[in-house]
Amino acid sequence: MCPEFLIVKMEKEELKQELVKFLLDKGQLVTKDILDKIESKEDLLLLYEKLKDDDSLFFNEKIVDKLNQIKQDENIVHIEDDKTIKIISSYEEESKKRCVQDFVSYFNKRFNSLSSILKSRSELSNLVSINRVKDIREREKVSIIGLVKDKNTTKTGNVLVEIEDPTGNIKVCMHKSKPELLEKAKDIVLDEVIGILGSASNNFVFVDNIIVPDVPFTKQLKKSNEEEYAVFISDLHVGSNNFMEKELVKFIRWLNGDLGSEAQKAVSKKVKYVFIVGDLIDGVGIYPGQEDELTIKDVYKQYGYCAELLKKISPEKKLIICPGNHDSMRIAEPQPVLYKDFAGPIWDLPNVTMVSNPSFVNIGSNSDFPGFDVLLYHGFSFDYFVANVENIRNKGGYDRPDLIMKFLLQRRHLAPTHTSTLYIPEQSRDPLVIDALPDFFVTGHIHKSSVSLYRNISLICCSCWQSKTAFQEKVGHHPEPCRVPIVNLKTREVKVMRF
């Protein structure tokens, strides 16, 4: 291997070639095309650094798994001797030019990830590709998986959906004579990946059942072996003239054990984790006329004041923070961690762990318990699905965040429709796919407090610290500010306190 000072100076492609030679010399069969899956030079250097004294063998794609494990281990932040916050997945931005091929790769990766989940479903055991279905002339039972390309309702009330896979596309029909099937069909959205069971004939499929990736019934309801608590808040909107500072300070005083009944103080002492799920500040220029609704009109000062408030929280309480659409950064998802340039004072807090939006975090692990996996997503896609999914719209819309979150878990994607959020196309994977199942799915954005359970996953939509704005009045939002879900990690019981 070349001297280390030369390794650091190498271009990315040179470094890959050198790594192949280095690994081959160690008896590890790894080819350059596998290393092409590792996108950043920093990751390649990290791999070299960790493997140069490691004699274990990793052949081909296993080397990528090894890198992911190394990165996961690097992200462990120690809280106490037996407590950790583990960042399982947090997006790291790599500045590069995007082209059409990036979008193609992005959707291919999405299809592959979601179809692999669907393939595990027993109902789809006899799968065929779409191009093979097109050759069937007489009625024959088939199972196919496809991405929804188009959807229409006919004059007679049937639902026609066009789906596609890498081999082709085909139209499938949900007939009005099957009311339960038609109800499922109404909630199909563009670009989601679904499984179809039906009868194929002459380049057409009459549908018997629709299968979505969903959460298996076998998901375990985990409970900690120690009594400790986690609290969840979001949407502070510091800087807005509707910011409810007095109420937030009241919450912080309770959190520090300075307020409340003896029973409430006993709970606050056992709070270990405080999650803040985006929109720490109101931002500037987010919507027309916003400057007339700001008491602090500078984002640096907004973050500075926010940091002053969060600094009041006892440092033994660990803050886990992800961004939202009002924070001063790009709106496209996945959003990286809060930019240090703007949010430096918050980064300087001694008890903060910064993660991306979305992100996957493990808390509460110890030698006898694997901890809880928490999926954080601010929720910018919610507006689209409230407007476009009939079942959500008719059953309460913005007042039913539990329905939105359940819908996304069933699709195993945080923004299944192309236009439901702005996004950055990643070639290696779709970061918005819910490939691993969390114990807690936590969101915010719509300023509505909600707690529910879906197949042993706790669904928590956080409240806000901003009173109703003129814009919310206009679009029909009904905020429920200053409500804080508090989770007993030993019992999984959730209580909501009002401040």
Secondary structure, 3 states (H helix, E strand, C coil): CCCHHHHHHCCHHHHHHHHHHHHHHCCCCCCHHHHCCCCCHHHHHHHHHHHCCCCCCCCCCHHHHHHHHHHHHHCEEEEECCEEEEEEEECCCCCCCCCHHHHHHHHHHHHHHHHHHHCCCHHHCCECCHHHHCCCCCCEEEEEEEEEEEEEECCCCCEEEEEEECCEEEEEEECCCCHHHHHHHHCCCCCCEEEEEEEECCCEEEEEEEECCCCCCCCCCCCCCCCCEEEEECCCCECECCECHHHHHHHHHHHCCCCCCHHHHHHHHCEEEEEEECCCECCCCCCCCHHHHECCCCHHHHHHHHHHHHCCCCCCCEEEEECCCCCCCCCCECECCCCHHHHHHHHCCCCEEECCECEEEEECCECCECCEEEEECCCCCHHHHHHHCHHHHHCCHHHCHHHHHHHHHHHCECCCCCCCCCECCCCCCCCCECCCCCCEEEECCCCCCEEEEECCEEEEECCCCECCCHHHHHHCCCCCCCEEEEEECCCCCEEEEEC
